[in-house]
C-alpha cells in the first residue's frame, strides 16, 4: 500500500513512448508532453489576446495586458531603465511559459484519465518538478544574459565589465569570485523552481494518501479539506515562482548590460 501511495509518484518522469531520429532513439516522457501542451496553449492564447484592437481591453486581452504591463513597469523598468523595452520580450516569455507549466501541473489529468478509462495513466504531472526541465530554462536564461551583455559591449568590453572597479592588486581575487558567482546563477534558478514545485506536490500527495491508509471518514474529511487549502497555496506558489524566476533573470540581465551594476 505504501508503495502504491508513493508521494514521489506525482513528480516522477515516466517514459510514455519512443521514436527514432535516424539511429537515435528519442524517449518522450509525461513531462515532455506537458511542455508541449503548455507551448500549444501559449501559441493559441497569446496571439488571440494580441489580435484584439479594442481601445479598452476586455477578457483574455485585459488579463494578458495587465500582467505584461505589471512585469514591464513594476519589475523590469526599475532594473533595466531605458533599455527595458529591448529585453522585456524575453522576460514576458519566461514568465508566461513557467506560469503555464505550473498551472497545467495542477490539473490531475493522470487521475482523470485513470478514472475514466479504468487503466492507470501517467499522462500529466508537474514538468517544473523535473530538474532537467528547470535546468534547461535556467541555461536559456544564462545564455541570453551573456548574449545581451556581449551585444551591448562586445566580447572584450563585456569581459572587462565582469569585475567591479577595484584596485589592481585585488582583481586576481575579485575576478575569479565574480566568475564563480556567474556560473552559480543558473543552478540557483533551476533548483529554486524545482524544489518548490516538488515540495508542494509531495505534500499534497502525502496528505491525500492518508485517506487510503487510514480509511476513516474523519481522516478523509480533514485530508480533503487540507488538500483544498494547500491547492490554493500551490496556485499562489505557481505565480510566485514564475515571478521570482523572471525577476532574477531581469536582475542578471541588468548586471550584464548596465556598467553601473
N, C-alpha and C positions, 0 to 999 in steps of 0.2 A: 504493500500500500504506500509506504514511504517513497519507494522508487517511482511509483506512478504519479505521486504528488510532488515530484522534484521541483523546488522553486526556481531552479535554473532553466527548466524546460522552456518557459516563455521567451527567454533571451538567447537561446541556443540556435546557432545557424544550422539548418537541416538541408542537405542536398536534395533537390527536387527532381532534376533531370540533367542529362549530359548530352552535349552535341560536340561535333568536331569541326575545327577550323583547319583544314588540311590534315596534318598528322597530330595536331594539338587538341587534346580533349578539354572542353570548357564545361565546368560544373556550375550549374545555376542553383543557388540556394534560395530559401524563402526570403532572406534579407535582400538579395539581388532583385527579386520580383517586387518587393516593397519599394525599392529605389526606383524601379521602372514605373510603378504605379504613381508614385509621388511626382516623378518627372512629367508623366502624362497629364496629371491633374493641373500642374502649373502651366504646361503648354496650352491647355484649354482655358483655364480660368483667367490668367493674366492678360492674354490677348482680348478676351471678352470684356474685361474691365477697362482695358485701354482703348477699345474700339468706340466706346460711347463718347459723344461730343456734347453732352449736356453741360450747360453753364453751372448748374447746381447738381453735383453728383448724387446719385442715389444707389441703394442696394450694394451690390458687389463692388461697383466702381467707387462708391463712397468709402467702403471698408478698406480697399487696397490703397486708395489715395491717402486716407488718413494715416495708415501705417507708414507709407512711404514718406509723407511729409514729416511725421514724427521722427523717423530714423534720420532723415536728412538734416532737419533743423535742430533737433534736441540732442542727437548723438554725434553725427558726423561733423557738422559745421564747427562746433567748439574745438574739435581736434584738428580738422583739415583746413579750416578757414576758407580763403578764396578758392582753394583747389577742390572743394567738396564735390562740385558737380562733375568733376573729372573722374572721380573714383567711386561715387555713390552707387553707380550701377552694379558694381561688383558686390558692394555691401548689401544692397537690396536682394540680389540673387542669393547670396549666402543665407540671409535671414529667412526668406520665404522657403527656400529649399529645406533647411534644417527644421523649420517650424512644421512644414508639411510632413516630413518624415516622422516627427514626434507625434503629430495628430493622427496620422494614419495608423501608427503603432497602438493607439488607444482603442481602435476598433478591433474587437476579438474575432477576426474573420475565421481563424482556425477553429474556434469553438462553434461559431455559427455553422460553418460547413460541416463539422463533425456531427452536430445535432440534426442538421437537415438530411445528411446522407447516411448517417449511422456508421460511417467509417472515419477513422482517425485522420485528421488533416493537419498539415503544417504550413498551409498557405497563409502566411501573415507573420506578424511579430515585429518587434522594435528594431529597425535597421540601425538606429543610432546606439543600440546596445551592443553593436559589433565593433570591436576595436579597429578592425581593418577599414571599415567604412568611415568612422570618425577620424582615423589616421589619414585616410585619403583626403577628406575635407581639410584637415589641418595642413597637409602637404600643399594642397591647392592655395590655401591662404598664405603659406610660407613662400611659395614660388612667386605669387602675384605681388607680395610685399616687396620682394627684392627686384622683380622686374620693373615695378613702378619707380623704385629708387634709382636703378641704373638708367632708366629712360630720363629721369629728371636731371641727373648729374653726370652721366657717363660712368663707365666702369671704374676708372681711376678715381674720379671725384667721389663716387659713392663709397669706395673702399676707404678713402681718406676721411669721410664723414662718419665712419662707424664708431670711432672713439671720440669722446667729448674733448674739448680744449683742455689741455693739461700740460704741465712741464714735460720736457722731452724725456727726462730720466724716469718719468712714471709710465710712459707709453708702453714699454715692454711688459708691464704688469697689467695696465688697463686694457690694452688691445686684446689679449687672449681672453680676458674676462668678458669683454663685450662679445667676442665670437661665441663663447660658451653660452651666454645669455640668448643670443640669436638662435642657436640650434636647439635650445631648450624650449623655445616658444611653441613649436608645433606639438611637442609632447604634452605641454600643459593644455593646449586646446583640445587635443584628442582625448586625453584621459579625463578631463573635467566633464566633457559631454558624455563620454562612455559611462563613467562611474555613476553619474546622477541618474541616467536612464535605467541602467542595470539595477541600481538600488531600489528605485521606485517600483519596477515590475516584480522584483523579487519579494518585496514586502507585500504587494497585492496578492501574489501567488501563494505566499505563506499563510496570510490571514484567511484567504478563501479556502485553502486546503484544510483548515481546522474544521470546516463543515463536514468533510468526508472522513476525517479522523475520529471525531467525537460523535457524529451522527445524533446530535442533540438539538432540539428546537431552539433552546435559549442560546446555545453557542452559535447556531446558524443565524439567528436574528442579529446578534452582536457582530458577527463576522461580516454579514452582508452590509449592515449599516456602516461598519468601519471601512469596507471596500468602497462604498459610495462616497464617503467623505474623502478617502485617500485619492479617489479618481478625480475629484475636483482639485485636490492638491497637485496631482500629476498634470492636470490641464494647465495649472499655473506654472509648473516646472517646465512644461513644453515651451511656453512663451519665454520664460526667464532664460533657459539655456540657449535658445536661439538668439536672444538679445545679447547675452554675455559673449557668445562666440563672435557675433558681429561687432560688438563693441571692442573686443580685444583685437580683432582684425583691423578695425579702423585705427586703433591706437598704434599698432605695429606699422601700418601704412604711413601714419603721420610721422612716426620716428624715422622712416626711410626717406620721405620726400621733403621734410622740413628740417633744414640745417640747424635751426634754433632748438630743436628737440634733442 
